[in-house]
Amino acid sequence: MRKLLIVLGTLGLFAGPVVAQDLMIDPATIDFVAIDADANGSVSYDELVVVIPELTPEAFAQADADASGDLSDEELNAFVEMHASTGDAM
């Protein structure tokens, strides 16, 4: 029983990245210009988490294709397309 609890606890540590890939985003809620609060031409994690509260830093880093620390309009669009909800889920 103890070994089972240890295994289950260990699996729980890895649940974050898996959940991050299960984001369901409504594309209608994503407006690059509105999200870019400081109008610097890119979207930071802090700006995006306001409209996608379940966003994890790991999921954001995966979306940041050029590893700049921010998302361009193209990176954000690709991320939204990858996680777009169809309205059937949840």
C-alpha positions as CSV (number, residue, x, y, z in Angstrom):
1,M,0.0,0.0,0.0
2,R,2.8,2.4,0.9
3,K,4.5,1.8,-2.5
4,L,1.2,2.5,-4.3
5,L,0.9,5.9,-2.5
6,I,4.4,6.8,-3.4
7,V,3.8,6.0,-7.0
8,L,0.6,7.9,-7.1
9,G,2.2,10.9,-5.3
10,T,5.0,10.8,-7.9
11,L,2.6,10.8,-10.8
12,G,0.9,13.8,-9.3
13,L,4.1,15.8,-9.6
14,F,4.0,15.4,-13.4
15,A,0.3,16.3,-13.8
16,G,1.0,20.0,-14.4
17,P,2.5,19.7,-17.9
18,V,-0.2,17.2,-19.0
19,V,-3.0,19.5,-17.8
20,A,-1.3,22.4,-19.5
21,Q,-1.7,20.7,-22.8
22,D,-5.4,20.1,-22.1
23,L,-6.3,23.8,-22.2
24,M,-9.5,24.6,-24.0
25,I,-9.4,28.2,-25.3
26,D,-12.3,30.0,-27.0
27,P,-10.6,31.9,-29.8
28,A,-13.3,34.6,-29.6
29,T,-11.8,35.6,-26.2
30,I,-8.3,36.2,-27.6
31,D,-7.6,39.6,-29.0
32,F,-3.8,40.2,-29.2
33,V,-4.0,44.0,-29.1
34,A,-6.3,43.9,-26.0
35,I,-4.2,41.3,-24.2
36,D,-0.9,43.3,-24.9
37,A,-1.6,45.7,-22.0
38,D,1.7,47.5,-22.3
39,A,1.4,47.8,-26.1
40,N,5.0,46.6,-26.6
41,G,4.0,44.4,-29.5
42,S,4.2,41.1,-27.6
43,V,2.2,39.2,-25.0
44,S,3.9,38.2,-21.7
45,Y,2.8,35.4,-19.4
46,D,1.4,37.9,-16.9
47,E,-0.7,39.5,-19.6
48,L,-2.0,36.2,-21.1
49,V,-2.8,34.6,-17.7
50,V,-5.4,37.3,-17.2
51,V,-7.5,35.9,-20.0
52,I,-6.4,32.2,-19.6
53,P,-6.2,31.8,-15.8
54,E,-5.4,28.0,-16.1
55,L,-2.3,28.8,-18.2
56,T,0.9,27.4,-16.7
57,P,4.4,28.8,-17.3
58,E,5.2,25.4,-19.0
59,A,2.4,25.8,-21.5
60,F,3.5,29.4,-22.1
61,A,7.1,28.4,-22.7
62,Q,5.9,25.8,-25.2
63,A,4.0,28.5,-27.1
64,D,7.1,30.7,-27.1
65,A,8.7,29.2,-30.2
66,D,11.6,31.6,-30.3
67,A,12.2,31.5,-26.5
68,S,12.0,35.3,-26.3
69,G,10.0,35.3,-23.1
70,D,7.0,36.8,-24.8
71,L,4.6,35.7,-27.5
72,S,4.4,37.4,-30.9
73,D,1.0,37.6,-32.6
74,E,1.9,34.6,-34.7
75,E,3.0,32.5,-31.7
76,L,-0.2,33.5,-29.8
77,N,-2.4,32.6,-32.8
78,A,-0.7,29.2,-33.2
79,F,-1.1,28.5,-29.5
80,V,-4.8,29.4,-29.6
81,E,-5.4,27.3,-32.7
82,M,-3.7,24.3,-31.0
83,H,-5.9,24.7,-27.9
84,A,-9.1,26.0,-29.5
85,S,-12.3,24.7,-28.0
86,T,-14.9,23.4,-30.3
87,G,-17.7,24.1,-27.8
88,D,-18.3,20.4,-27.3
89,A,-15.9,20.0,-24.4
90,M,-16.7,20.9,-20.8
